[in-house]
Amino acid sequence: MSTRTFMEFVQNDLKRISYDLKGFLEVYYPMLKASWNPENEHDFILGWFIGSKEQEYSTSFYEKYGQRMYHELLFEVQREISKHKVELHNVVTEFLNKKEKS
């Protein structure tokens, strides 16, 4: 098992994280908002999206290696996602500002 190869996969996938988030906001978020009716949309969106990415990577790892991610690898994945924190924050803020104006 090569965790280096897996982390390269994660890093490459995260290069398009803004695009993934925009797709999530356009397609899935309206349905989620209707069901959950969050008080703080910004935090809800970030939490849901980041949790979804972590689950996606966890599932990918399990499918590829037949085992769950160990704690150190999960921490590395979370650290990689955190590198995009400002970028994600900006995408969500832009989305919510546009929504408010319309």
HUZIHU-V726118 format. One record per helix or strand of 3 or more residues. SS is the DSSP state (H for helix, E for strand). FROM is the first residue (numbers start at 1). TO is the last residue. If there is no record, write none. Layout:
SS/FROM/TO ; SS/FROM/TO
//
This chain:
H/3/14 ; H/17/27 ; H/29/36 ; H/41/65 ; H/71/82 ; H/85/101
//
